[in-house]
Amino acid sequence: MTRRDDVTILPLHGKAPRLHDSAFVAPGSRIIGDVEIGPEASIWYNCVIRADVNRIVIGARTNVQDGTVIHCESASPKHPDGFPTLIGEDVLIGHMAMVHGCVLEDRAFVGLGAIVMDGCRIASDGMLAAGAMLTSGKTIGPRELWVGRPAKLVRELPDPAIAEMQAGVAHYVENARHHAAALDGSGGGPKDGKTEA
């Protein structure tokens, strides 16, 4: 990835963020500490990924959409390993989500404005709906849709919904290429945001 002055990539406590060369990180993002970001992952505008008390891993082709905050939890007597945030491959995380000390398995979905708390797990093809809050220690099973605050299981996701989520992953991989090109001045539309007559 191209390094930009408008992105913070900050080593802390002797650990520096590790970003794959093909990852996209949009302006305004802050990536701090023990963070690993995989191939073709995309971190969108004004996200904060802060691994100062534990580690954060974001897998290949996962997208973290605008304004999302990802953090982790330190060790304690009750939880000696703390709660790292481990995000798999092909995960969709919607705008303004809060993801904290949890596990998102491959192909999990976190809706816009949703909250995932310490010790939670969202299994492959599981979905937390927009605006929902998954309280500490809860698990969303494969293909389950959870809704509400606190979130509760409402139904199983059908095949078309699973396919739509994966189409969203492919869209974000491609869209990140366009944004990266525009920011680098090599394509993706007019650099100054003006449309041509």
Steps between C-alpha positions, in 0.01 A plus 500: 500500500605858441594682821317830545540793737126491573516146643646426847695173523645512849730247671431464873655294779758366253238367256429658163199448273566250219306573182508289187615694193162442330292631793318832456496752785295814438584850621415582860561146622701435817673164538686458827710227660481124451281496188525263205305572180487239224501502120235709321342602830358852501489746787270787404494869584545603865523155655689447826673166558676518835695199629668651804399242764469184288519406132273553200505285186303582185496233230519506123231688305324611816357851487472735798268776391510873574514620859528154658693456826683173575663447839593210729514424874799448727566200722334475841490242782173365358625506140879450505529527120269797480291534185687554175288595200540233233325566172512237227491519123218640284333673795266798449499765773252782436542872551539630856515155660669439837696173515664428836693196623317241292538241225343542156546181303545490121201653315339646813290817463469794741233751396542875498494657843508159670698423817688174571627478858774309685507123471246482218529286191323526166534175306547464126205645305346631822352851499454767766243742361540875464475681834506178704708443814651159571563496874809349660564130452221433249549287187322535167500162328555426131235662276318650799351850487493688833311826541436757776656649814583263657518286186300179477473225243213558257557254216740311278634675192398354162746431219425826310591706809831315534573558132418870536746537788777344293415724206547789742849375585595488131356849448713647779819338368436658159381833641816527711707478182309794352544711814870417523549600136309825549701589809826422322396716206510209256131454433166436667352833393597865525748560785335820617155347535357707212302336228583565139245687287 
